[in-house]
Amino acid sequence: MSKLGDLGARLHRGEVGYDFVKNRKIWYGLSILITIVAIVGLAVRGLNMGIEFQGGAVFTTPKNTSVSVSQAERYAEESSGHDAIVQKLGDGSLRIQVAGIDTDAANKIKNTLADDIKIDAEQINAELVGPSWGEQIANKAWQGLGIFMVLVVIYLAIAFEWRMALAAFVALIHDITITVGIYALVGFEVTPGTVIGLLTILGYSLYDTVVVFDSLKEQTKGLTKQTRWTYSDVANRSINSTLVRSINTTVVALLPVAGLLFIGGGVLGAGMLNDISLSLFVGLAAGAYSSIFIATPLVADLKEREPAMKALKKRVLAKRAQGGVAKGETEAQGGDEAYGDEPEDAAPAVVGPRNQPASRTRGRGRPSGKRR
């Protein structure tokens, strides 16, 4: 087995782990930095809104047009005085978009393009697009996003607790902000496909978050009845126990999207794929990141502000400072059964073996059970 595969198997079995929660300030700082860059890019460059949101005209040339994309773009910009977007379709025809023009200007541009391309004007199909349709799409998208957020918060608050609902909400806002900011920085056109992609990534992001939260909920039952683990320790174990699953699902989802973005949009020149594939690619990656590095550590931060969890943390740290107690004393106290076969003085899940050897002082002075 390869080293990477062996590491994945050990992570899955819980033999090794990484302390995500302990280093949460690093992840918070990194996320804040990326978010600031995204917001600055959005404020400075703005979004490149598609023709569906601005209005304009779309001209389609006949099949197997001899004019290149760059030539058609230059002809369209010279005749209209506006920026033009030209895409070559699979049958060899060209799709020319010019935003912000009316009917009279569209007819003039159509005739000029026909002269430049040296074809009959009747062979060019011209369609006018009004901005009202794009505005309706945007308004419906905002309404859908708002309803989705409210329902998600209510569901998570009922199924788990309000702290997890708040953490999931923060993670979703984080993912949307970064994705929109990347669009502003890259300059890709925002179309209704982009809106669909943004709404789609919310489900992926929420899925990874709920998987970790479900594991955390199960592992924290009866947590205050023991003195081995703090809430942060268990939260960290929950992340590690689902880490391989999150990575696998994210990679499998990213591969076809990467094919659309880099091969379809980049190599093959199918620019119409960029609007939805970029939002999916960035959103899926940001969603996996926020589920592991933002949502669960934030829950741990909020949870450990509770008086009961503060008291638990104080007891756990005091016990660790004393080097643990004898097994017989812990059994007399009771309450540690919820955490199974972990050694009494085991350390929280960090890089290295989870199952530490038993303390040399444990059971001293008592019969070992072996026959002499």
Secondary structure, 3 states (H helix, E strand, C coil): CCHHHHHHHHHHHCCCCCCCCCCHHHHHHHHHHHHHHHHHHHHHCCCEECHHHHCEEEEECCCCCCCCHHHHHHHHHHHHCCCEEEEECCCCCEEEEEECCCHHHHHHHHHHHHHHHCCCHHHCEEEEECHHHHHHHHHHHHHHHHHHHHHHHHHHHHHCCHHHHHHHHHHHHHHHHHHHHHHHHHCCEECHHHHHHHHHHHHHHHHHHHHHHHHHHHHCCCHHHCCCCCHHHHHHHHHHHHHHHHHHHHHHHHHHHHHHHHHHHHHCCCHHHHHHHHHHHHHHHHHHHHHHHHHHHHHHHHHCCCHHHHHHHHHHHHHHHCCCCCHHHHHHHCCCHHHCCCCCCCCCCCCCCCCCCCCCCCCCCCCCCCCC
